[in-house]
Amino acid sequence: MSGATIHVVAAVVEDADRFLVTRRQAGVHLAGLWEFPGGKVAAGESHQDALRREMQEELGTDVDVREIVSTATHAYDDRHVTLHFYACGLKGEPHPLLGQEMRWVGRSELASLGFPPADEELIALLIAR
């Protein structure tokens, strides 16, 4: 495992008790698992700027970044990540731009999808609400 921690931001977009999720593509770390859209924070980039950039790159829409929902740290075999999950509002219609699968999932369905281990705490929190 590399020594540096990778900081990742993710958008928790909720609409009518449904959440926007995307599926990690083949060939990437944790391929095939579902996630809340977002990505790595670049050096010198704020969490809000990183989240807006990632949403534009992945889904072609800007977001209104609101409060932090949860933070999680997880050590995978090959990396150590800290995830920062933010409540976000969409400023446009999302469209998957990278060939990834995208869907709106009801709160009760979250547990049945496969999410990365680092997302477990957030999923439990969202289901409990």
Phi, psi and omega in degrees: 000136178287155185283330185283142175273133176267125177265129183234140174246147180218144182265123173260097182257118181242135177215121178053046178064025175235150182241143178276121178228156177230160181254133179294135186281161176301145176089357178247165177304131180064034180307140176089346179275155178274153181205166170274134187298147180158203180174192184292145175271124179284157179304130178080001182264138175285160177301317182296315179295320179297318181294317178297317179297312181298319179294324176294315182294319185273321189233003175064029179217152175271163178226155171266109182277122183253224185278158175288134180263319184196153172231137180223145175240138182214138176256112173271172179302323187249000182195161179240124183236147168241121181257136178242110182263123181244138169292133182222150173247137179286144175249020180180181180272122180285141176221125181296120185261348186249013181082006181281156176281142180224141174204161173262128186237132177294152180310315183291343180271345186305316183294337183276347177274155176271112177250158175299153180305327181293343181269354188304316181297317179297315180301315180299318179298315181292322180293324183288340183290000000 
